[in-house]
């Protein structure tokens, strides 16, 4: 794979990883704020989806690493 193309793909994965983790952080903050106010249902509702976001983040991380490990192989 061309180095510039590989680097662009890694960048895309890392950017998506950052955005996904930022979204998960926002949900966790919302959940934390809700529980501090005694709003248990709202807190749990805010936390829903964080597990999926973390799984997506792990996949994006793995993809970036896989691209990096690919080295300079030509096909």
N, C-alpha and C positions, 0 to 999 in steps of 0.2 A: 504494500500500500504506500502511496506517495506520502512523504513526511508531512507536508502541509495539510493534506486531506486528513491524515490520522490525527494531527494536532487539532484541527477544526472539530473533528468528531469527539475528541477528548474534552475540548472546551465546551461543546454542546452538552455533553453528559454532566460535566461538573457544574455548569450553569443551572441545568435542570435539577441537579442534586441540591444546590444551594437554595433554589426557589422552593423545592419540596420541603426541605428542612425548615425554612423560614415559615412556611405555611403550618407545619406541624408545631413549631414554637408558638405561633400566634394562637392556635387552637388550645395548646396547653396553658398559655397565659389566660385565655378566656375562661377555661375551666377552673383555673386557680382563683381567679377573681370572683367567679360565681360561687364557689364553695366558701370563700371568705365571707360572702354575704348570706350564707346559709341556703343558697339555691342549689340543692343537690341535683335535682333533675336537670337544671340548666347546665350544671357543671359536667354531668355525665354526657349530656347531649353535645356539649362543646368538645368533649374528649373523643366522641365517636369519630372514627375515621383516622385517628392518629396512627393506629397500628398499620392500616393500609398504606398511609403515607410513608411510614418507616420502612415497610417492605419495598415500596417503590424506590425510596432513597437507597436502600441496600442494592437493588438491582442496577441503578444508575452508577453507583460506586463501583460495582463489579464490572460493569461495561467499560468504564474509564480505565480500570486496571487491566482488563483484558486487551484493550487497544494498545495500551502502553507495553504490555508484555509481548505483543505480537512482533515487535522488533522490525527489522527491515526486510522481512520475507516478501518475495515477489511471486505473484501467481500468474 
